[in-house]
Amino acid sequence: MPNGDTERRSLVLRSGLDLCLLALLENQTIYGYELTQRLAEQGLPVAGGSSYPLLARLERQGLLTTELRPSTAGPPRKYYSLSQLGRQALATGRVEWMNTVEAMSALLRPGQRASTTTAATAPSTSSAVLATGTADATR
């Protein structure tokens, strides 16, 4: 893959990684290393050095809750789960992501002319929720 394609893929991955982590935690509690393994299984390889700071940020924003549990193979593990605010951020982030993907796909499809009106142009609060951890975008 040419370097430009690698950089583009990396940028796309970084922009949606928070949503991917939230989605993995939607119905289960998972520890950090297992989260990176599950991302890799889905074709989204992420180094632990990238995912742990993001998990810490999501926790600080109140989107995740954590719990230390004993491990049979070493020190206790930090398990992550979604908070109520995290569930809200995931729901709104999914809508925003899908609208963006739909609009971009329409533009990138060969031989297709994109509509000038798409759902992606509608205002959304999900970016503010993911960035601030609250639906109040004025904070």
C-alpha positions as CSV (number, residue, x, y, z in Angstrom):
1,M,0.0,0.0,0.0
2,P,1.5,3.4,-0.9
3,N,2.5,5.7,2.0
4,G,-0.4,8.1,1.3
5,D,-2.9,5.2,1.5
6,T,-1.4,4.1,4.8
7,E,-1.6,7.6,6.2
8,R,-5.2,8.0,5.0
9,R,-6.2,4.6,6.6
10,S,-4.4,5.7,9.9
11,L,-6.3,9.0,9.9
12,V,-9.7,7.3,9.3
13,L,-8.9,4.7,12.0
14,R,-8.0,7.4,14.5
15,S,-11.1,9.4,13.8
16,G,-13.4,6.4,14.5
17,L,-11.4,4.5,17.1
18,D,-13.3,5.9,20.0
19,L,-16.6,4.8,18.5
20,C,-15.2,1.3,17.8
21,L,-14.1,1.0,21.4
22,L,-17.5,2.1,22.7
23,A,-19.2,-0.4,20.3
24,L,-17.0,-3.3,21.6
25,L,-18.1,-2.4,25.1
26,E,-21.8,-2.0,24.3
27,N,-22.9,-5.3,25.7
28,Q,-19.9,-6.6,27.7
29,T,-17.1,-5.6,30.1
30,I,-13.6,-6.1,28.6
31,Y,-10.0,-5.5,29.7
32,G,-7.7,-3.3,27.7
33,Y,-5.5,-5.8,26.0
34,E,-8.5,-7.9,24.9
35,L,-10.0,-4.7,23.4
36,T,-6.9,-4.3,21.2
37,Q,-7.1,-8.0,20.2
38,R,-10.7,-7.6,19.2
39,L,-10.0,-4.6,17.2
40,A,-7.3,-6.5,15.3
41,E,-9.7,-9.4,14.7
42,Q,-12.0,-6.9,13.0
43,G,-9.1,-5.7,10.7
44,L,-8.3,-2.7,12.8
45,P,-4.9,-3.3,14.3
46,V,-4.1,-0.8,17.0
47,A,-1.0,-0.7,19.3
48,G,-1.7,-0.7,23.0
49,G,0.2,2.6,23.1
50,S,-2.6,4.1,21.1
51,S,-5.6,2.5,22.7
52,Y,-4.7,2.9,26.4
53,P,-4.5,6.8,26.3
54,L,-7.8,6.8,24.4
55,L,-9.4,4.5,27.0
56,A,-8.1,6.8,29.7
57,R,-9.6,9.9,27.9
58,L,-12.9,8.2,27.5
59,E,-12.9,7.3,31.2
60,R,-12.1,10.9,32.2
61,Q,-15.0,12.1,30.0
62,G,-17.3,9.8,31.9
63,L,-18.0,7.6,28.9
64,L,-16.5,4.5,30.5
65,T,-16.4,3.0,34.0
66,T,-13.6,0.8,35.1
67,E,-13.1,-2.0,37.6
68,L,-9.9,-3.8,38.7
69,R,-10.2,-7.6,38.7
70,P,-7.7,-10.2,39.8
71,S,-5.9,-12.1,37.1
72,T,-4.7,-15.6,37.1
73,A,-1.7,-14.5,35.0
74,G,-0.1,-11.6,36.8
75,P,-1.4,-8.3,38.2
76,P,-5.0,-7.3,38.4
77,R,-6.6,-6.3,35.1
78,K,-8.5,-3.1,34.4
79,Y,-11.9,-3.9,32.9
80,Y,-13.9,-1.3,31.0
81,S,-17.6,-0.9,30.5
82,L,-19.9,1.8,29.1
83,S,-21.5,4.3,31.4
84,Q,-24.9,5.7,30.6
85,L,-23.2,8.7,29.0
86,G,-21.1,6.3,26.9
87,R,-24.2,4.6,25.7
88,Q,-25.6,8.0,24.6
89,A,-22.3,9.0,22.9
90,L,-22.3,5.6,21.1
91,A,-25.8,6.0,19.8
92,T,-25.3,9.5,18.5
93,G,-21.8,8.8,17.2
94,R,-23.2,5.8,15.2
95,V,-25.7,8.0,13.5
96,E,-23.2,10.7,12.7
97,W,-20.6,8.1,11.5
98,M,-23.1,6.3,9.2
99,N,-24.4,9.6,7.8
100,T,-20.8,10.6,7.0
101,V,-19.9,7.3,5.5
102,E,-23.1,7.4,3.3
103,A,-22.2,10.9,2.1
104,M,-18.6,10.0,1.4
105,S,-19.5,6.8,-0.4
106,A,-21.9,8.7,-2.6
107,L,-19.1,11.1,-3.5
108,L,-16.5,8.4,-4.0
109,R,-18.6,5.9,-6.0
110,P,-17.3,6.0,-9.6
111,G,-19.7,7.4,-12.1
112,Q,-22.2,8.6,-9.5
113,R,-23.2,12.1,-8.9
114,A,-23.7,12.9,-5.3
115,S,-26.9,14.5,-4.1
116,T,-26.5,18.0,-2.8
117,T,-28.6,17.2,0.3
118,T,-27.6,14.4,2.6
119,A,-28.4,13.5,6.2
120,A,-24.7,14.2,6.9
121,T,-25.3,17.9,6.5
122,A,-27.7,17.9,9.4
123,P,-26.3,19.2,12.7
124,S,-25.3,16.6,15.3
125,T,-24.3,16.7,18.9
126,S,-22.4,13.5,18.8
127,S,-19.0,15.1,18.1
128,A,-19.5,17.4,21.1
129,V,-20.5,14.4,23.3
130,L,-17.4,12.4,22.3
131,A,-15.2,15.4,22.6
132,T,-16.5,16.7,25.9
133,G,-18.3,13.7,27.4
134,T,-21.5,15.6,27.7
135,A,-24.4,16.5,25.3
136,D,-24.0,20.2,26.3
137,A,-21.9,21.3,23.3
138,T,-21.5,24.8,24.9
139,R,-19.1,23.6,27.6
